[in-house]
């Protein structure tokens, strides 16, 4: 149930209420499911933007100083995925992917049986490094986003390295990956583009474009202001990209926006993303509609706390459901000095 909003406390707005099976495999995360009230129960309070009720911080899941693989003292961009019924003999019911950002980065894995943890660090991190001969050798790899592909029974991993390039790798067990291809680069976007990174991919039907997947990502250019952009694909491997921003930093009063995630609720589609700390450090929400033609900026999705653990900045949310309870796993704290935390709906 959602709670009355109070600006003096931490406010999390629920970003997903789908069944655990759908969310766990990385399908259309955020699809809403109605819940019935028990006799005599109080009705839900007024809906937050987009009709999403509240999330509240529960605990910190991963702290860099407590990890064996800790080359830079920072970790970012969590992605939570369920394994039950998908992987053979998984290490846990949930896989949590994350990475350092600064060189050398490295795609990492932790595993656990509950979304509130505890999570155990995989002993052989990183599972993907910045050198993968003969495919690439780069300064760093980061921002893992994993999606379950039912047709091929595979986990598909999208990750960046360098900041100009998003790549795809594929796995049957979620640990050992085979390199596939580059799916996005700055050369595919307008002249002057300097970064195309922090991509997440979701199943989403766009009949007019004959597409079954959408990608949202952060774009930077020579103006050094970051926007949210998007693309579509029939197969998740070959992509077409809109040359104009999906969410411009200027349209939401920010210096930079990033860390986008697609959610669906009440028959419409939304993008949740973070503002940089200079612009408030909040998670914001924009309704884009099922065909991605709307630009309905709804305001604050999560009002970042001024105290620990967020210290005025929350970013890069990933959503899951366990036992009908929705959760948000997110990057908490100063950029490149944060931790991975979990909030419960």
C-alpha positions in Angstrom: 0.0 0.0 0.0 1.2 3.5 -0.7 1.6 6.0 2.2 0.8 9.7 2.6 3.4 11.8 1.1 5.5 13.9 3.4 8.4 16.0 2.0 10.3 15.8 5.3 10.8 12.0 4.9 12.4 9.8 2.3 9.8 9.1 -0.5 10.1 6.2 -2.9 7.4 5.9 -5.6 6.7 2.4 -6.7 8.0 1.8 -10.2 6.7 -1.8 -10.7 4.0 -4.0 -9.6 4.1 -6.9 -12.0 4.2 -10.5 -11.1 7.5 -11.8 -9.9 7.8 -14.1 -12.9 7.6 -11.2 -15.3 9.9 -8.9 -13.5 12.4 -11.5 -12.5 13.3 -12.4 -16.1 13.7 -8.8 -17.2 10.5 -8.6 -19.2 8.4 -5.5 -19.3 9.4 -4.3 -15.9 6.8 -2.1 -14.4 3.6 -3.6 -15.7 1.0 -2.8 -13.1 -1.2 -5.4 -11.4 -4.3 -4.4 -9.4 -4.5 -5.5 -5.8 -7.7 -6.0 -3.9 -8.3 -4.6 -0.4 -9.3 -6.8 2.5 -12.7 -6.1 4.0 -12.4 -3.0 6.2 -9.0 -2.0 4.8 -8.3 1.7 4.2 -8.2 2.7 0.5 -5.0 3.8 -1.1 -3.9 7.4 -0.7 -3.8 9.7 -3.7 -1.6 8.5 -6.4 1.9 9.9 -7.1 2.9 10.9 -10.6 1.8 8.2 -13.1 -0.2 6.5 -10.4 2.9 5.0 -8.8 2.7 4.5 -5.0 5.7 4.9 -2.6 9.0 3.0 -2.1 11.0 3.3 1.1 14.6 2.6 1.7 15.3 -0.8 3.4 19.0 -1.4 3.5 22.3 -1.3 1.7 23.1 -4.4 -0.3 26.7 -3.8 -1.5 29.4 -1.6 -0.2 32.7 -1.3 -2.3 35.0 -1.6 0.7 33.5 -5.0 1.6 34.0 -6.5 -1.8 36.9 -8.7 -2.9 37.0 -7.2 -6.4 37.3 -3.5 -5.6 39.7 -1.8 -8.0 38.4 1.7 -7.7 36.5 2.0 -4.5 33.2 2.6 -6.2 30.3 0.7 -7.9 27.4 1.8 -10.0 24.4 0.7 -12.1 22.7 -2.3 -10.5 20.6 -4.7 -12.5 18.5 -7.3 -10.6 17.3 -10.5 -12.3 15.5 -13.6 -11.2 16.8 -17.1 -12.1 14.1 -19.5 -11.0 12.8 -21.6 -13.9 15.3 -20.0 -16.2 18.8 -21.1 -15.3 20.0 -24.6 -14.5 21.5 -24.9 -11.0 21.8 -21.1 -10.4 23.8 -19.8 -7.4 20.8 -18.1 -6.0 17.2 -17.1 -6.8 18.4 -13.6 -7.8 21.5 -12.3 -9.7 22.6 -8.8 -9.0 24.8 -7.4 -11.7 26.9 -4.2 -11.1 30.2 -2.6 -11.9 32.8 -0.1 -11.0 32.9 2.7 -13.5 36.4 4.1 -13.5 39.1 2.1 -15.2 39.4 -0.8 -15.4 35.7 -1.2 -14.4 34.5 -4.8 -14.9 31.1 -6.4 -15.0 30.4 -8.1 -11.7 27.9 -10.5 -10.1 26.5 -11.0 -6.7 23.8 -13.6 -5.9 21.2 -14.2 -3.2 17.8 -15.8 -2.4 15.9 -12.6 -1.4 15.8 -9.1 -2.9 16.5 -7.7 0.6 19.7 -9.8 0.6 22.0 -10.9 1.8 24.0 -11.0 -1.5 27.2 -12.9 -1.9 29.9 -11.6 -4.2 30.8 -14.0 -7.0 34.4 -15.2 -6.2 35.7 -14.8 -9.8 34.6 -11.2 -10.6 34.8 -9.6 -13.0 32.8 -11.9 -15.2 33.5 -9.5 -18.1 36.7 -7.4 -18.1 38.0 -4.4 -20.1 40.1 -6.8 -22.2 38.3 -9.5 -24.2 40.5 -10.7 -27.0 40.0 -10.5 -29.9 36.8 -8.5 -29.4 38.1 -5.4 -27.8 40.6 -3.8 -25.4 39.3 -0.6 -23.7 40.0 1.5 -20.7 36.9 0.2 -18.8 33.6 -1.6 -19.1 30.6 -0.8 -17.0 26.8 -0.3 -16.7 25.6 -3.9 -17.0 22.0 -4.4 -18.0 20.8 -8.0 -18.3 17.6 -9.2 -20.1 16.2 -12.7 -20.2 15.4 -13.9 -23.8 12.8 -16.6 -23.6 13.1 -17.7 -27.2 16.8 -18.6 -26.9 16.8 -19.3 -23.1 19.7 -16.8 -22.7 20.7 -13.9 -20.5 21.6 -11.0 -22.8 24.1 -8.5 -21.3 24.3 -4.9 -22.6 27.3 -2.9 -21.3 29.4 0.0 -22.3 33.1 0.5 -22.9 34.3 3.0 -23.9 31.7 5.6 -23.1 31.1 5.8 -26.8 30.1 2.2 -27.3 27.4 -0.2 -26.0 28.0 -3.9 -26.6 26.1 -7.1 -26.3 27.1 -10.5 -24.8 25.0 -13.6 -24.3 25.0 -16.4 -21.8 23.1 -19.7 -20.9 24.0 -19.5 -17.2 24.2 -15.7 -16.5 27.9 -16.1 -15.6 29.9 -17.2 -18.7 29.2 -14.9 -21.6 29.9 -15.1 -25.3 30.6 -11.8 -27.1 28.1 -10.9 -29.7 28.5 -7.3 -31.2 28.4 -3.6 -30.9 24.7 -2.4 -30.7 25.2 1.3 -30.2 28.0 3.8 -30.8 28.3 7.6 -30.9 28.7 7.3 -34.7 25.1 6.3 -34.9 23.9 9.5 -33.4 24.1 13.2 -34.5 27.5 14.8 -35.3 29.1 16.1 -32.1 27.9 13.1 -29.9 30.7 12.2 -27.4 29.0 9.6 -25.3 26.3 6.9 -25.8 26.2 4.8 -22.6 24.2 3.5 -19.6 21.8 1.7 -21.9 18.9 -0.5 -20.7 16.8 -2.7 -23.0 13.2 -3.8 -22.5 10.6 -5.9 -24.4 8.1 -3.4 -25.8 5.8 -3.7 -28.8 5.9 -0.9 -31.4 3.8 -2.3 -34.3 4.3 0.8 -36.5 8.0 0.2 -36.4 7.8 -3.6 -36.4 9.8 -3.6 -33.2 9.7 -5.8 -30.2 12.3 -4.1 -28.0 13.2 -0.6 -27.0 16.5 0.8 -25.7 17.0 3.9 -23.5 20.4 5.4 -22.9 22.3 8.6 -22.0 23.8 10.8 -24.7 26.4 13.5 -24.2 27.7 15.9 -26.9 30.1 18.9 -27.3 27.7 21.0 -25.2 28.5 18.7 -22.2 24.9 18.4 -21.2 23.5 14.9 -21.0 20.1 13.8 -22.4 18.0 10.6 -22.5 17.7 9.1 -26.0 16.1 5.9 -27.3 16.0 3.3 -30.1 14.0 0.3 -31.3 14.7 -3.1 -32.6 13.0 -6.2 -34.0 15.5 -8.6 -32.5 17.4 -6.8 -29.7 20.6 -6.9 -31.8 20.1 -4.6 -34.7 18.8 -1.1 -33.8 17.4 2.1 -35.2 17.9 5.3 -33.0 15.8 8.4 -32.8 18.2 11.3 -33.6 16.4 13.6 -31.1 16.3 13.3 -27.3 13.5 11.4 -25.7 14.1 13.6 -22.5 16.2 16.7 -22.9 18.0 18.0 -19.8 16.7 21.5 -20.4 13.0 20.3 -20.5 13.3 19.1 -16.9 15.5 21.9 -15.5 18.6 19.8 -15.2 22.3 20.1 -16.2 22.4 16.4 -16.9 20.0 13.5 -16.9 20.9 9.8 -17.0 20.3 6.2 -15.8 17.0 5.7 -17.6 14.6 2.8 -17.0 11.3 2.0 -18.8 8.1 1.3 -16.7 4.6 0.5 -17.8 1.5 1.2 -15.7 -2.2 1.7 -16.3 -2.0 1.2 -20.0 0.9 3.7 -20.6 4.7 3.8 -20.7 7.0 5.9 -18.6 10.8 6.6 -18.4 12.3 7.1 -14.9 15.8 8.7 -14.8 18.1 10.6 -12.5 19.1 14.2 -12.4 22.7 15.1 -11.6 23.3 16.2 -8.0 23.8 19.8 -9.1 20.1 19.7 -10.3 18.8 18.1 -7.2 19.9 14.4 -7.4 16.3 13.2 -7.7 14.7 10.4 -9.7 12.3 12.0 -12.2 9.5 10.5 -14.3 8.3 11.3 -17.9 5.3 9.7 -19.6 6.3 8.8 -23.1 3.2 6.7 -24.1 3.1 3.3 -25.6 4.4 4.7 -28.9 7.0 6.9 -27.3 5.5 10.1 -28.8 4.4 11.8 -25.5 6.6 14.1 -23.5 4.6 14.5 -20.4 7.1 15.5 -17.7 5.5 14.5 -14.4 8.2 15.7 -12.0 9.8 13.9 -9.1 9.5 10.1 -8.9 11.8 9.9 -5.9 12.8 12.8 -3.7 16.4 12.0 -2.8 17.3 12.3 0.9 19.8 14.8 2.2 21.2 12.2 4.6 22.7 8.8 4.4 22.7 6.6 2.5 21.7 8.7 -0.5 23.3 12.0 0.5 21.2 13.9 -2.0 21.7 11.5 -4.9 19.8 8.4 -6.1 20.4 6.9 -9.6 20.1 4.0 -12.0 17.1 2.1 -10.6 16.3 -1.5 -11.4 13.0 -3.1 -10.4 11.9 -6.5 -9.2 9.1 -8.3 -7.3 9.3 -11.0 -4.6 6.2 -12.7 -3.2 4.1 -9.9 -4.7 6.1 -7.2 -3.0 7.8 -4.7 -5.3 11.4 -3.6 -4.8 13.7 -1.1 -6.3 17.5 -1.7 -6.3 19.4 1.5 -7.0 22.7 3.4 -6.9 22.8 5.4 -3.6 25.1 8.3 -2.8 27.6 10.5 -4.4 28.6 9.6 -8.0 31.6 7.4 -8.0 31.4 7.1 -4.2 28.1 5.3 -3.8 26.7 2.0 -2.8 24.0 -0.3 -4.0 20.8 -0.1 -1.9 17.3 -1.6 -2.0 13.9 0.0 -1.3 10.6 -1.8 -0.7 7.2 -0.7 -2.1 
